[in-house]
Amino acid sequence: MTKAHLIEKLSEQAPTLSHRQAELVVNTLFDSIRDSLKNGEKTEIRGFGSFRLRIRQTKEGRNPKTGESVEVPEKRMPFFKAGKEIKELLNQENGIEKSS
Amino acid sequence: MRKADVANIICEKVGLSKTEAMDRVEDVLNILKTGLQRGEAIKIAGFGNFIVRSKGERKGRNPRTGEEIAITPRRVVTFRPSQLFKKHVNI
């Protein structure tokens, strides 16, 4: 499913929205999550999951061409953790049980 | 930030009432969840990809008792942020 499919489906499900509005709803949703992490704030979407930052610490790397030692600076990585509801939703069929 | 905050931003940006914005957020989440449940990958340009992976049975330990237990096969969702998203949080 791509973003275009998602917008299409939202349009079908919510006939009160114009196609343009459906597009804006989807874009704004993902943009707002992205912006919250940019500001160092995590976002928790109940029933779906949470987005937060993981910090990759500085490490010593090497320039592969010269062998010279360089410091790789600290890096922030977006990280998603699926919520309980999703975990259960994905594992309720085929008799796959969730374990505690 | 929570779901209601996301709905508020949408309410302002799109010009919907708060209740309608909240309902549309739920719609989007339900579409995403249904897709994932079907095992579909979800690709959001500029944001990232949600991918469903199947994990086989493996052994684990009860961290409290040290007892060995089997971890049942299961499906998990992984998220791979797009280049743009990664760049966005490192500016």
N, CA and C atoms of all chains as a GROMACS GRO file, in nm:
protein
  573
    1MET      N    1   0.084  -0.119   0.000
    1MET     CA    2   0.000   0.000   0.000
    1MET      C    3   0.089   0.125   0.000
    2THR      N    4   0.064   0.213  -0.093
    2THR     CA    5   0.141   0.337  -0.096
    2THR      C    6   0.056   0.451  -0.040
    3LYS      N    7   0.116   0.567  -0.028
    3LYS     CA    8   0.042   0.681   0.025
    3LYS      C    9  -0.077   0.714  -0.066
    4ALA      N   10  -0.059   0.700  -0.196
    4ALA     CA   11  -0.167   0.728  -0.292
    4ALA      C   12  -0.286   0.633  -0.267
    5HIS      N   13  -0.257   0.504  -0.241
    5HIS     CA   14  -0.364   0.408  -0.211
    5HIS      C   15  -0.437   0.446  -0.084
    6LEU      N   16  -0.358   0.487   0.014
    6LEU     CA   17  -0.414   0.525   0.144
    6LEU      C   18  -0.511   0.642   0.128
    7ILE      N   19  -0.470   0.742   0.050
    7ILE     CA   20  -0.555   0.860   0.026
    7ILE      C   21  -0.682   0.817  -0.047
    8GLU      N   22  -0.666   0.728  -0.145
    8GLU     CA   23  -0.780   0.676  -0.221
    8GLU      C   24  -0.881   0.608  -0.129
    9LYS      N   25  -0.830   0.524  -0.041
    9LYS     CA   26  -0.919   0.450   0.050
    9LYS      C   27  -0.987   0.543   0.150
   10LEU      N   28  -0.913   0.642   0.197
   10LEU     CA   29  -0.972   0.737   0.292
   10LEU      C   30  -1.086   0.814   0.222
   11SER      N   31  -1.065   0.852   0.096
   11SER     CA   32  -1.166   0.921   0.018
   11SER      C   33  -1.294   0.839   0.008
   12GLU      N   34  -1.277   0.708  -0.016
   12GLU     CA   35  -1.393   0.619  -0.027
   12GLU      C   36  -1.467   0.607   0.105
   13GLN      N   37  -1.389   0.594   0.212
   13GLN     CA   38  -1.450   0.571   0.344
   13GLN      C   39  -1.512   0.697   0.404
   14ALA      N   40  -1.461   0.811   0.366
   14ALA     CA   41  -1.511   0.936   0.424
   14ALA      C   42  -1.559   1.026   0.312
   15PRO      N   43  -1.681   1.003   0.263
   15PRO     CA   44  -1.731   1.077   0.147
   15PRO      C   45  -1.749   1.228   0.173
   16THR      N   46  -1.745   1.267   0.303
   16THR     CA   47  -1.758   1.410   0.332
   16THR      C   48  -1.632   1.488   0.293
   17LEU      N   49  -1.522   1.415   0.278
   17LEU     CA   50  -1.397   1.481   0.242
   17LEU      C   51  -1.382   1.492   0.091
   18SER      N   52  -1.328   1.604   0.047
   18SER     CA   53  -1.289   1.612  -0.094
   18SER      C   54  -1.158   1.535  -0.109
   19HIS      N   55  -1.124   1.503  -0.232
   19HIS     CA   56  -1.000   1.428  -0.253
   19HIS      C   57  -0.880   1.507  -0.201
   20ARG      N   58  -0.886   1.636  -0.225
   20ARG     CA   59  -0.779   1.725  -0.180
   20ARG      C   60  -0.767   1.723  -0.027
   21GLN      N   61  -0.882   1.722   0.042
   21GLN     CA   62  -0.880   1.718   0.188
   21GLN      C   63  -0.824   1.585   0.239
   22ALA      N   64  -0.863   1.476   0.172
   22ALA     CA   65  -0.813   1.344   0.212
   22ALA      C   66  -0.661   1.342   0.202
   23GLU      N   67  -0.611   1.402   0.093
   23GLU     CA   68  -0.467   1.409   0.072
   23GLU      C   69  -0.401   1.489   0.186
   24LEU      N   70  -0.465   1.600   0.221
   24LEU     CA   71  -0.411   1.686   0.327
   24LEU      C   72  -0.412   1.618   0.464
   25VAL      N   73  -0.519   1.542   0.490
   25VAL     CA   74  -0.530   1.469   0.618
   25VAL      C   75  -0.413   1.372   0.631
   26VAL      N   76  -0.391   1.293   0.524
   26VAL     CA   77  -0.285   1.192   0.528
   26VAL      C   78  -0.147   1.258   0.539
   27ASN      N   79  -0.124   1.361   0.456
   27ASN     CA   80   0.006   1.428   0.461
   27ASN      C   81   0.031   1.493   0.596
   28THR      N   82  -0.071   1.560   0.650
   28THR     CA   83  -0.055   1.629   0.778
   28THR      C   84  -0.027   1.531   0.890
   29LEU      N   85  -0.094   1.416   0.886
   29LEU     CA   86  -0.072   1.314   0.989
   29LEU      C   87   0.076   1.272   0.995
   30PHE      N   88   0.131   1.234   0.881
   30PHE     CA   89   0.271   1.189   0.881
   30PHE      C   90   0.368   1.304   0.906
   31ASP      N   91   0.335   1.423   0.851
   31ASP     CA   92   0.422   1.539   0.874
   31ASP      C   93   0.428   1.575   1.023
   32SER      N   94   0.312   1.565   1.092
   32SER     CA   95   0.311   1.605   1.232
   32SER      C   96   0.394   1.509   1.318
   33ILE      N   97   0.391   1.381   1.282
   33ILE     CA   98   0.475   1.284   1.354
   33ILE      C   99   0.623   1.316   1.330
   34ARG      N  100   0.653   1.342   1.204
   34ARG     CA  101   0.791   1.373   1.167
   34ARG      C  102   0.840   1.499   1.240
   35ASP      N  103   0.755   1.601   1.244
   35ASP     CA  104   0.794   1.726   1.309
   35ASP      C  105   0.812   1.709   1.460
   36SER      N  106   0.728   1.625   1.521
   36SER     CA  107   0.741   1.606   1.666
   36SER      C  108   0.878   1.544   1.697
   37LEU      N  109   0.919   1.446   1.617
   37LEU     CA  110   1.050   1.384   1.641
   37LEU      C  111   1.163   1.482   1.611
   38LYS      N  112   1.141   1.566   1.512
   38LYS     CA  113   1.241   1.666   1.479
   38LYS      C  114   1.265   1.756   1.600
   39ASN      N  115   1.157   1.784   1.674
   39ASN     CA  116   1.168   1.868   1.794
   39ASN      C  117   1.205   1.787   1.917
   40GLY      N  118   1.237   1.660   1.896
   40GLY     CA  119   1.280   1.577   2.007
   40GLY      C  120   1.166   1.525   2.093
   41GLU      N  121   1.043   1.538   2.041
   41GLU     CA  122   0.927   1.492   2.118
   41GLU      C  123   0.875   1.362   2.058
   42LYS      N  124   0.838   1.267   2.145
   42LYS     CA  125   0.786   1.143   2.090
   42LYS      C  126   0.636   1.153   2.065
   43THR      N  127   0.586   1.066   1.979
   43THR     CA  128   0.443   1.064   1.949
   43THR      C  129   0.389   0.925   1.977
   44GLU      N  130   0.281   0.921   2.052
   44GLU     CA  131   0.223   0.792   2.087
   44GLU      C  132   0.082   0.785   2.030
   45ILE      N  133   0.060   0.693   1.938
   45ILE     CA  134  -0.072   0.677   1.878
   45ILE      C  135  -0.136   0.551   1.936
   46ARG      N  136  -0.231   0.570   2.023
   46ARG     CA  137  -0.296   0.457   2.089
   46ARG      C  138  -0.355   0.360   1.987
   47GLY      N  139  -0.327   0.234   2.005
   47GLY     CA  140  -0.383   0.132   1.918
   47GLY      C  141  -0.297   0.109   1.794
   48PHE      N  142  -0.198   0.195   1.774
   48PHE     CA  143  -0.112   0.176   1.657
   48PHE      C  144   0.033   0.154   1.700
   49GLY      N  145   0.088   0.254   1.766
   49GLY     CA  146   0.226   0.239   1.812
   49GLY      C  147   0.284   0.373   1.848
   50SER      N  148   0.411   0.373   1.883
   50SER     CA  149   0.473   0.499   1.920
   50SER      C  150   0.599   0.523   1.839
   51PHE      N  151   0.624   0.650   1.814
   51PHE     CA  152   0.743   0.691   1.741
   51PHE      C  153   0.831   0.772   1.836
   52ARG      N  154   0.956   0.733   1.845
   52ARG     CA  155   1.047   0.812   1.925
   52ARG      C  156   1.185   0.808   1.861
   53LEU      N  157   1.278   0.882   1.922
   53LEU     CA  158   1.413   0.887   1.867
   53LEU      C  159   1.503   0.791   1.942
   54ARG      N  160   1.592   0.730   1.870
   54ARG     CA  161   1.699   0.655   1.933
   54ARG      C  162   1.827   0.727   1.899
   55ILE      N  163   1.912   0.740   1.997
   55ILE     CA  164   2.037   0.811   1.974
   55ILE      C  165   2.149   0.711   1.946
   56ARG      N  166   2.210   0.727   1.830
   56ARG     CA  167   2.331   0.647   1.801
   56ARG      C  168   2.450   0.728   1.851
   57GLN      N  169   2.525   0.670   1.943
   57GLN     CA  170   2.636   0.746   2.002
   57GLN      C  171   2.752   0.764   1.906
   58THR      N  172   2.836   0.860   1.940
   58THR     CA  173   2.956   0.882   1.858
   58THR      C  174   3.039   0.755   1.859
   59LYS      N  175   3.097   0.725   1.748
   59LYS     CA  176   3.184   0.608   1.746
   59LYS      C  177   3.304   0.639   1.660
   60GLU      N  178   3.405   0.556   1.678
   60GLU     CA  179   3.525   0.576   1.599
   60GLU      C  180   3.512   0.498   1.469
   61GLY      N  181   3.525   0.566   1.359
   61GLY     CA  182   3.519   0.497   1.231
   61GLY      C  183   3.648   0.521   1.156
   62ARG      N  184   3.657   0.460   1.040
   62ARG     CA  185   3.776   0.481   0.961
   62ARG      C  186   3.738   0.520   0.819
   63ASN      N  187   3.813   0.607   0.766
   63ASN     CA  188   3.798   0.638   0.625
   63ASN      C  189   3.846   0.516   0.548
   64PRO      N  190   3.756   0.448   0.476
   64PRO     CA  191   3.795   0.323   0.411
   64PRO      C  192   3.903   0.342   0.305
   65LYS      N  193   3.912   0.461   0.252
   65LYS     CA  194   4.011   0.484   0.147
   65LYS      C  195   4.151   0.505   0.204
   66THR      N  196   4.161   0.586   0.309
   66THR     CA  197   4.293   0.620   0.361
   66THR      C  198   4.330   0.544   0.489
   67GLY      N  199   4.229   0.481   0.552
   67GLY     CA  200   4.258   0.409   0.676
   67GLY      C  201   4.267   0.503   0.795
   68GLU      N  202   4.249   0.629   0.769
   68GLU     CA  203   4.258   0.732   0.871
   68GLU      C  204   4.141   0.720   0.969
   69SER      N  205   4.168   0.735   1.097
   69SER     CA  206   4.065   0.725   1.198
   69SER      C  207   3.984   0.854   1.207
   70VAL      N  208   3.854   0.843   1.200
   70VAL     CA  209   3.769   0.962   1.211
   70VAL      C  210   3.659   0.937   1.314
   71GLU      N  211   3.610   1.044   1.371
   71GLU     CA  212   3.501   1.029   1.467
   71GLU      C  213   3.367   1.044   1.395
   72VAL      N  214   3.283   0.939   1.408
   72VAL     CA  215   3.149   0.948   1.349
   72VAL      C  216   3.059   1.013   1.453
   73PRO      N  217   3.000   1.128   1.419
   73PRO     CA  218   2.924   1.202   1.519
   73PRO      C  219   2.796   1.131   1.561
   74GLU      N  220   2.743   1.171   1.676
   74GLU     CA  221   2.616   1.118   1.727
   74GLU      C  222   2.504   1.139   1.625
   75LYS      N  223   2.416   1.041   1.616
   75LYS     CA  224   2.313   1.048   1.515
   75LYS      C  225   2.178   1.012   1.577
   76ARG      N  226   2.075   1.081   1.535
   76ARG     CA  227   1.942   1.048   1.585
   76ARG      C  228   1.866   0.966   1.480
   77MET      N  229   1.800   0.861   1.526
   77MET     CA  230   1.728   0.773   1.435
   77MET      C  231   1.582   0.763   1.478
   78PRO      N  232   1.487   0.780   1.381
   78PRO     CA  233   1.346   0.758   1.416
   78PRO      C  234   1.325   0.609   1.446
   79PHE      N  235   1.247   0.582   1.548
   79PHE     CA  236   1.223   0.443   1.587
   79PHE      C  237   1.075   0.422   1.614
   80PHE      N  238   1.019   0.315   1.558
   80PHE     CA  239   0.878   0.285   1.578
   80PHE      C  240   0.861   0.158   1.658
   81LYS      N  241   0.774   0.164   1.755
   81LYS     CA  242   0.741   0.044   1.830
   81LYS      C  243   0.592   0.016   1.813
   82ALA      N  244   0.560  -0.101   1.761
   82ALA     CA  245   0.420  -0.135   1.737
   82ALA      C  246   0.345  -0.147   1.869
   83GLY      N  247   0.220  -0.102   1.869
   83GLY     CA  248   0.138  -0.110   1.988
   83GLY      C  249   0.081  -0.249   2.010
   84LYS      N  250   0.026  -0.268   2.126
   84LYS     CA  251  -0.029  -0.398   2.166
   84LYS      C  252  -0.139  -0.443   2.070
   85GLU      N  253  -0.223  -0.347   2.033
   85GLU     CA  254  -0.337  -0.383   1.947
   85GLU      C  255  -0.291  -0.440   1.813
   86ILE      N  256  -0.189  -0.378   1.756
   86ILE     CA  257  -0.134  -0.426   1.628
   86ILE      C  258  -0.073  -0.564   1.645
   87LYS      N  259   0.002  -0.581   1.752
   87LYS     CA  260   0.066  -0.710   1.775
   87LYS      C  261  -0.039  -0.821   1.783
   88GLU      N  262  -0.150  -0.791   1.852
   88GLU     CA  263  -0.255  -0.892   1.865
   88GLU      C  264  -0.326  -0.915   1.732
   89LEU      N  265  -0.351  -0.805   1.661
   89LEU     CA  266  -0.419  -0.812   1.533
   89LEU      C  267  -0.343  -0.901   1.434
   90LEU      N  268  -0.211  -0.891   1.437
   90LEU     CA  269  -0.129  -0.965   1.342
   90LEU      C  270  -0.115  -1.112   1.379
   91ASN      N  271  -0.148  -1.145   1.504
   91ASN     CA  272  -0.120  -1.282   1.548
   91ASN      C  273  -0.242  -1.359   1.593
   92GLN      N  274  -0.360  -1.306   1.556
   92GLN     CA  275  -0.480  -1.377   1.603
   92GLN      C  276  -0.526  -1.486   1.506
   93GLU      N  277  -0.481  -1.478   1.379
   93GLU     CA  278  -0.527  -1.579   1.283
   93GLU      C  279  -0.433  -1.699   1.283
   94ASN      N  280  -0.470  -1.799   1.208
   94ASN     CA  281  -0.390  -1.921   1.191
   94ASN      C  282  -0.355  -1.988   1.323
   95GLY      N  283  -0.431  -1.956   1.425
   95GLY     CA  284  -0.406  -2.022   1.554
   95GLY      C  285  -0.273  -1.985   1.616
   96ILE      N  286  -0.208  -1.879   1.562
   96ILE     CA  287  -0.083  -1.837   1.623
   96ILE      C  288  -0.117  -1.765   1.753
   97GLU      N  289  -0.072  -1.820   1.859
   97GLU     CA  290  -0.105  -1.760   1.988
   97GLU      C  291  -0.003  -1.656   2.026
   98LYS      N  292  -0.049  -1.559   2.100
   98LYS     CA  293   0.047  -1.465   2.156
   98LYS      C  294   0.095  -1.523   2.287
   99SER      N  295   0.222  -1.504   2.315
   99SER     CA  296   0.269  -1.554   2.443
   99SER      C  297   0.291  -1.434   2.534
  100SER      N  298   0.276  -1.457   2.664
  100SER     CA  299   0.281  -1.343   2.755
  100SER      C  300   0.423  -1.300   2.781
  101MET      N  301   0.349   1.391   2.199
  101MET     CA  302   0.229   1.416   2.122
  101MET      C  303   0.141   1.292   2.122
  102ARG      N  304   0.010   1.316   2.130
  102ARG     CA  305  -0.083   1.205   2.128
  102ARG      C  306  -0.178   1.219   2.011
  103LYS      N  307  -0.264   1.119   1.999
  103LYS     CA  308  -0.356   1.117   1.886
  103LYS      C  309  -0.438   1.246   1.878
  104ALA      N  310  -0.485   1.294   1.994
  104ALA     CA  311  -0.568   1.415   1.996
  104ALA      C  312  -0.490   1.536   1.944
  105ASP      N  313  -0.359   1.540   1.972
  105ASP     CA  314  -0.276   1.652   1.923
  105ASP      C  315  -0.263   1.646   1.771
  106VAL      N  316  -0.247   1.525   1.720
  106VAL     CA  317  -0.240   1.508   1.574
  106VAL      C  318  -0.372   1.554   1.512
  107ALA      N  319  -0.483   1.514   1.574
  107ALA     CA  320  -0.616   1.554   1.524
  107ALA      C  321  -0.632   1.706   1.526
  108ASN      N  322  -0.580   1.770   1.630
  108ASN     CA  323  -0.588   1.916   1.638
  108ASN      C  324  -0.513   1.985   1.525
  109ILE      N  325  -0.395   1.932   1.495
  109ILE     CA  326  -0.316   1.990   1.386
  109ILE      C  327  -0.392   1.975   1.255
  110ILE      N  328  -0.453   1.857   1.235
  110ILE     CA  329  -0.529   1.832   1.113
  110ILE      C  330  -0.651   1.924   1.107
  111CYS      N  331  -0.714   1.942   1.222
  111CYS     CA  332  -0.830   2.030   1.231
  111CYS      C  333  -0.796   2.170   1.182
  112GLU      N  334  -0.682   2.222   1.223
  112GLU     CA  335  -0.639   2.356   1.180
  112GLU      C  336  -0.598   2.361   1.034
  113LYS      N  337  -0.517   2.263   0.996
  113LYS     CA  338  -0.461   2.263   0.860
  113LYS      C  339  -0.565   2.237   0.753
  114VAL      N  340  -0.660   2.146   0.781
  114VAL     CA  341  -0.755   2.104   0.679
  114VAL      C  342  -0.888   2.177   0.694
  115GLY      N  343  -0.910   2.239   0.812
  115GLY     CA  344  -1.036   2.308   0.832
  115GLY      C  345  -1.152   2.215   0.861
  116LEU      N  346  -1.126   2.111   0.938
  116LEU     CA  347  -1.232   2.019   0.980
  116LEU      C  348  -1.264   2.048   1.126
  117SER      N  349  -1.380   2.005   1.172
  117SER     CA  350  -1.411   2.017   1.314
  117SER      C  351  -1.322   1.918   1.390
  118LYS      N  352  -1.309   1.938   1.520
  118LYS     CA  353  -1.222   1.850   1.598
  118LYS      C  354  -1.270   1.705   1.594
  119THR      N  355  -1.403   1.689   1.607
  119THR     CA  356  -1.454   1.551   1.606
  119THR      C  357  -1.431   1.486   1.470
  120GLU      N  358  -1.454   1.563   1.363
  120GLU     CA  359  -1.433   1.505   1.230
  120GLU      C  360  -1.286   1.471   1.210
  121ALA      N  361  -1.197   1.561   1.253
  121ALA     CA  362  -1.053   1.535   1.239
  121ALA      C  363  -1.016   1.406   1.312
  122MET      N  364  -1.068   1.390   1.434
  122MET     CA  365  -1.040   1.270   1.513
  122MET      C  366  -1.091   1.146   1.439
  123ASP      N  367  -1.213   1.155   1.384
  123ASP     CA  368  -1.270   1.041   1.310
  123ASP      C  369  -1.186   1.006   1.188
  124ARG      N  370  -1.136   1.107   1.119
  124ARG     CA  371  -1.056   1.080   0.998
  124ARG      C  372  -0.922   1.018   1.036
  125VAL      N  373  -0.865   1.060   1.150
  125VAL     CA  374  -0.740   0.998   1.197
  125VAL      C  375  -0.765   0.850   1.224
  126GLU      N  376  -0.878   0.820   1.288
  126GLU     CA  377  -0.912   0.680   1.314
  126GLU      C  378  -0.929   0.603   1.184
  127ASP      N  379  -0.992   0.667   1.083
  127ASP     CA  380  -1.008   0.603   0.952
  127ASP      C  381  -0.872   0.563   0.895
  128VAL      N  382  -0.779   0.660   0.897
  128VAL     CA  383  -0.647   0.633   0.840
  128VAL      C  384  -0.580   0.517   0.915
  129LEU      N  385  -0.588   0.522   1.048
  129LEU     CA  386  -0.524   0.416   1.127
  129LEU      C  387  -0.586   0.280   1.097
  130ASN      N  388  -0.719   0.278   1.080
  130ASN     CA  389  -0.785   0.152   1.050
  130ASN      C  390  -0.744   0.097   0.913
  131ILE      N  391  -0.728   0.187   0.816
  131ILE     CA  392  -0.683   0.143   0.683
  131ILE      C  393  -0.543   0.082   0.694
  132LEU      N  394  -0.456   0.151   0.770
  132LEU     CA  395  -0.319   0.101   0.788
  132LEU      C  396  -0.320  -0.036   0.857
  133LYS      N  397  -0.401  -0.046   0.964
  133LYS     CA  398  -0.406  -0.171   1.040
  133LYS      C  399  -0.457  -0.287   0.956
  134THR      N  400  -0.562  -0.259   0.876
  134THR     CA  401  -0.617  -0.365   0.791
  134THR      C  402  -0.511  -0.414   0.692
  135GLY      N  403  -0.438  -0.319   0.634
  135GLY     CA  404  -0.332  -0.354   0.540
  135GLY      C  405  -0.226  -0.442   0.606
  136LEU      N  406  -0.182  -0.400   0.724
  136LEU     CA  407  -0.078  -0.475   0.794
  136LEU      C  408  -0.129  -0.615   0.831
  137GLN      N  409  -0.256  -0.621   0.871
  137GLN     CA  410  -0.312  -0.751   0.910
  137GLN      C  411  -0.311  -0.847   0.791
  138ARG      N  412  -0.330  -0.791   0.671
  138ARG     CA  413  -0.325  -0.873   0.549
  138ARG      C  414  -0.182  -0.908   0.511
  139GLY      N  415  -0.087  -0.851   0.582
  139GLY     CA  416   0.053  -0.880   0.553
  139GLY      C  417   0.112  -0.786   0.449
  140GLU      N  418   0.036  -0.682   0.415
  140GLU     CA  419   0.082  -0.587   0.315
  140GLU      C  420   0.189  -0.494   0.372
  141ALA      N  421   0.286  -0.457   0.289
  141ALA     CA  422   0.381  -0.354   0.329
  141ALA      C  423   0.318  -0.219   0.300
  142ILE      N  424   0.344  -0.121   0.385
  142ILE     CA  425   0.290   0.012   0.363
  142ILE      C  426   0.406   0.107   0.337
  143LYS      N  427   0.400   0.172   0.221
  143LYS     CA  428   0.511   0.260   0.182
  143LYS      C  429   0.465   0.404   0.175
  144ILE      N  430   0.514   0.483   0.266
  144ILE     CA  431   0.477   0.624   0.270
  144ILE      C  432   0.598   0.706   0.228
  145ALA      N  433   0.591   0.762   0.108
  145ALA     CA  434   0.704   0.840   0.055
  145ALA      C  435   0.736   0.956   0.149
  146GLY      N  436   0.864   0.974   0.177
  146GLY     CA  437   0.907   1.084   0.264
  146GLY      C  438   0.895   1.053   0.411
  147PHE      N  439   0.838   0.936   0.444
  147PHE     CA  440   0.821   0.899   0.584
  147PHE      C  441   0.891   0.767   0.612
  148GLY      N  442   0.845   0.662   0.548
  148GLY     CA  443   0.911   0.534   0.565
  148GLY      C  444   0.821   0.419   0.529
  149ASN      N  445   0.870   0.298   0.547
  149ASN     CA  446   0.795   0.177   0.514
  149ASN      C  447   0.766   0.094   0.638
  150PHE      N  448   0.643   0.049   0.647
  150PHE     CA  449   0.606  -0.047   0.751
  150PHE      C  450   0.602  -0.184   0.685
  151ILE      N  451   0.676  -0.277   0.739
  151ILE     CA  452   0.686  -0.409   0.677
  151ILE      C  453   0.648  -0.516   0.779
  152VAL      N  454   0.567  -0.612   0.736
  152VAL     CA  455   0.528  -0.723   0.824
  152VAL      C  456   0.627  -0.838   0.802
  153ARG      N  457   0.687  -0.882   0.909
  153ARG     CA  458   0.781  -0.993   0.899
  153ARG      C  459   0.732  -1.110   0.982
  154SER      N  460   0.757  -1.231   0.932
  154SER     CA  461   0.719  -1.350   1.007
  154SER      C  462   0.841  -1.404   1.078
  155LYS      N  463   0.824  -1.434   1.203
  155LYS     CA  464   0.936  -1.491   1.278
  155LYS      C  465   0.905  -1.634   1.314
  156GLY      N  466   1.002  -1.721   1.299
  156GLY     CA  467   0.982  -1.861   1.333
  156GLY      C  468   0.993  -1.882   1.483
  157GLU      N  469   0.971  -2.006   1.523
  157GLU     CA  470   0.983  -2.036   1.666
  157GLU      C  471   1.129  -2.027   1.708
  158ARG      N  472   1.153  -1.974   1.825
  158ARG     CA  473   1.289  -1.971   1.877
  158ARG      C  474   1.285  -1.991   2.027
  159LYS      N  475   1.403  -2.017   2.081
  159LYS     CA  476   1.409  -2.040   2.224
  159LYS      C  477   1.438  -1.911   2.299
  160GLY      N  478   1.376  -1.898   2.411
  160GLY     CA  479   1.404  -1.783   2.495
  160GLY      C  480   1.412  -1.829   2.639
  161ARG      N  481   1.437  -1.736   2.726
  161ARG     CA  482   1.443  -1.770   2.868
  161ARG      C  483   1.356  -1.676   2.947
  162ASN      N  484   1.293  -1.729   3.045
  162ASN     CA  485   1.224  -1.644   3.141
  162ASN      C  486   1.333  -1.572   3.221
  163PRO      N  487   1.339  -1.440   3.204
  163PRO     CA  488   1.451  -1.368   3.267
  163PRO      C  489   1.448  -1.378   3.420
  164ARG      N  490   1.333  -1.403   3.474
  164ARG     CA  491   1.325  -1.410   3.621
  164ARG      C  492   1.372  -1.544   3.674
  165THR      N  493   1.326  -1.652   3.608
  165THR     CA  494   1.357  -1.785   3.662
  165THR      C  495   1.470  -1.855   3.589
  166GLY      N  496   1.506  -1.803   3.469
  166GLY     CA  497   1.612  -1.868   3.393
  166GLY      C  498   1.562  -1.990   3.318
  167GLU      N  499   1.434  -2.016   3.332
  167GLU     CA  500   1.372  -2.132   3.269
  167GLU      C  501   1.368  -2.115   3.118
  168GLU      N  502   1.399  -2.220   3.044
  168GLU     CA  503   1.397  -2.210   2.899
  168GLU      C  504   1.255  -2.231   2.847
  169ILE      N  505   1.212  -2.140   2.759
  169ILE     CA  506   1.078  -2.154   2.703
  169ILE      C  507   1.085  -2.133   2.552
  170ALA      N  508   0.985  -2.187   2.481
  170ALA     CA  509   0.980  -2.168   2.336
  170ALA      C  510   0.901  -2.041   2.307
  171ILE      N  511   0.955  -1.956   2.222
  171ILE     CA  512   0.882  -1.837   2.179
  171ILE      C  513   0.808  -1.876   2.051
  172THR      N  514   0.677  -1.861   2.055
  172THR     CA  515   0.595  -1.907   1.942
  172THR      C  516   0.620  -1.825   1.816
  173PRO      N  517   0.598  -1.885   1.698
  173PRO     CA  518   0.613  -1.810   1.573
  173PRO      C  519   0.515  -1.693   1.574
  174ARG      N  520   0.554  -1.582   1.519
  174ARG     CA  521   0.465  -1.466   1.521
  174ARG      C  522   0.498  -1.370   1.408
  175ARG      N  523   0.407  -1.278   1.388
  175ARG     CA  524   0.432  -1.175   1.287
  175ARG      C  525   0.456  -1.043   1.359
  176VAL      N  526   0.554  -0.970   1.311
  176VAL     CA  527   0.586  -0.841   1.373
  176VAL      C  528   0.592  -0.732   1.266
  177VAL      N  529   0.569  -0.608   1.309
  177VAL     CA  530   0.580  -0.495   1.217
  177VAL      C  531   0.712  -0.425   1.242
  178THR      N  532   0.787  -0.401   1.136
  178THR     CA  533   0.907  -0.320   1.150
  178THR      C  534   0.890  -0.194   1.068
  179PHE      N  535   0.952  -0.090   1.114
  179PHE     CA  536   0.945   0.038   1.042
  179PHE      C  537   1.083   0.077   0.997
  180ARG      N  538   1.094   0.108   0.869
  180ARG     CA  539   1.221   0.160   0.817
  180ARG      C  540   1.199   0.303   0.773
  181PRO      N  541   1.257   0.396   0.848
  181PRO     CA  542   1.237   0.537   0.813
  181PRO      C  543   1.303   0.569   0.678
  182SER      N  544   1.242   0.661   0.604
  182SER     CA  545   1.298   0.701   0.476
  182SER      C  546   1.421   0.789   0.498
  183GLN      N  547   1.502   0.804   0.395
  183GLN     CA  548   1.620   0.890   0.400
  183GLN      C  549   1.582   1.030   0.448
  184LEU      N  550   1.468   1.078   0.394
  184LEU     CA  551   1.422   1.213   0.425
  184LEU      C  552   1.390   1.228   0.573
  185PHE      N  553   1.323   1.128   0.628
  185PHE     CA  554   1.287   1.130   0.770
  185PHE      C  555   1.414   1.132   0.855
  186LYS      N  556   1.509   1.047   0.819
  186LYS     CA  557   1.636   1.041   0.894
  186LYS      C  558   1.709   1.174   0.889
  187LYS      N  559   1.705   1.235   0.770
  187LYS     CA  560   1.771   1.364   0.752
  187LYS      C  561   1.701   1.471   0.838
  188HIS      N  562   1.569   1.463   0.837
  188HIS     CA  563   1.484   1.559   0.908
  188HIS      C  564   1.518   1.567   1.058
  189VAL      N  565   1.544   1.452   1.120
  189VAL     CA  566   1.567   1.453   1.265
  189VAL      C  567   1.713   1.484   1.300
  190ASN      N  568   1.798   1.498   1.198
  190ASN     CA  569   1.939   1.525   1.226
  190ASN      C  570   1.984   1.665   1.182
  191ILE      N  571   1.886   1.749   1.152
  191ILE     CA  572   1.922   1.886   1.111
  191ILE      C  573   1.955   1.969   1.236
   0.00000   0.00000   0.00000
